[in-house]
Amino acid sequence: MTGTFDYEKGDKRSLPDINGFFSNNATYPYYSDAVWYLSQMRRWGQIAEYKSDAWYKDIAKQVYRPDIYAAAAKELIAEGKADAKDFPEFDKELGYRKPQTEFIDKITFDGSKPNDYLNSFKIGLKGKDKIK
């Protein structure tokens, strides 16, 4: 939590961003993050039936609420508990991150195309697959 990480005895490194609670919009409710969680639920059978890309977007917008996030952030700023520079512009809805390639499997995730993402895996439910 301090920004210093002990990899092993004698290997201590300063990592000031290791716990990014607000930096880089870490807490912002991106719709694409919700879509990723939903895609994993589909892939592993928690969502049994095929869903269109539009369905993922609609569910994400119901659950991830940037309007509530902005209201809470504005209140923290007004109370002097947070700095406005730590939050995105409140009149803009960020919505979707750019396609992500930083995952361990190196498969690109584009939150606007969850079915393309699901179809790129060798295992798990894909496209119009149904649980049998």
N, C-alpha and C positions, 0 to 999 in steps of 0.2 A: 504494500500500500504506500510505501514511502518513495517509490521511484528508483529504488536500488534493488537489484535482483542478484541473488547468489545462485549461479549455475552449478557450481561445485566448490569444494574447498579451494580457496585461493583465486577463484574466478568470480569476482564481484563486479557488476557493471551498473552504470547509471542508465536507467531507462525512464526518463521523466514522463513519458506518455503511456506507460504500461497499464495504468488504470485511467482510461479516458472517459470520465463520467459525463462530461459535456463537450469535450473537444470533438471537432469534426462532425458535429450534429449526432453524436453517439446515441442520444436519447430521443431523437426525432422519430415520430411514427411514420416511416416511409411505407407506402402501400406495397412496394416491391418486397419489403421484409415479410409482411403478412403473406404475400403470395408465395414466397419461398417456403414458409412454414406449411401452408396449405398444400403446396406441391409435394412436400415430404410426407404429409399425411396421406395424400393420394398414392404416392409411390409405394408406401408400405401398408396400404389396405385400410387405413382408418377412414378414408373416403372411398367407398366401395365402387361407386359408379363414375363413369367418365363425366367430366365437367368442361364446359367451354372456357376459353381464355377470358371471356367476358364475365363468367360466373366468378372466377378467382378475383377479378378486379372489383366486382360488386360486393363480395364478401369482405374484401380488404377495406373498402371504403366504409362499410358498416362497423367494422371493429377498430381499425386504426383511425383515430380522430385528431387530426392536426389542429382543429378548432379548439378542442379541449386542452391540448398541449399548449397552444398559444395563450389561452386564458390563464392557465396555471403559471406559465413563464412570465407573463406580464405582471401577475400578482407578486411573484418572487422579486421581480425587478423593482416594483413600486415599494415593496417592504425593505428594499436594500439588501436582500439576501442573495441576489444574483446580479450579474452584469449583462446588459443587453447584447454586448458583443459576443457572448457565449451562445447565442441563439440565432437561428436563421431569421431573415426578414419575415415579420409576421403577416404581411399582406400578400406573401407568396406561398402557395402550396407546393412543396417540393415533390410530393407524390412518389416518383420512381427514381431510384439510383440508376446511374449508367450501368450497362451490363457488367456484371461482376465476374472476374476470372481468378480471384484470390483464394478460392476454396481449395482444399487439399487435393481434390480430384482433378483440378484444373479444367473442369467442364464449365463453360460460360453459362451464367444464369442471367437471363433478361426477363425481368419481372412482368413485362408486357406480353411475353410468349411462354407461359408456363408449360403448355403441352409440348412445344419444341424441346424444352429442357427435359421434361420427363421422357420423351422419346429418344433422347440421346444416351440413356443408360442401358447397360446390358441386362440388369436385373431390376425387378420392381414392376409395378403396373405401368402400362403405357397406353397412350391414345385411348382407344375404345375398349381396352381390356376390362373385364368384369371379374369380381371375385367369384369363384365357383364353389 
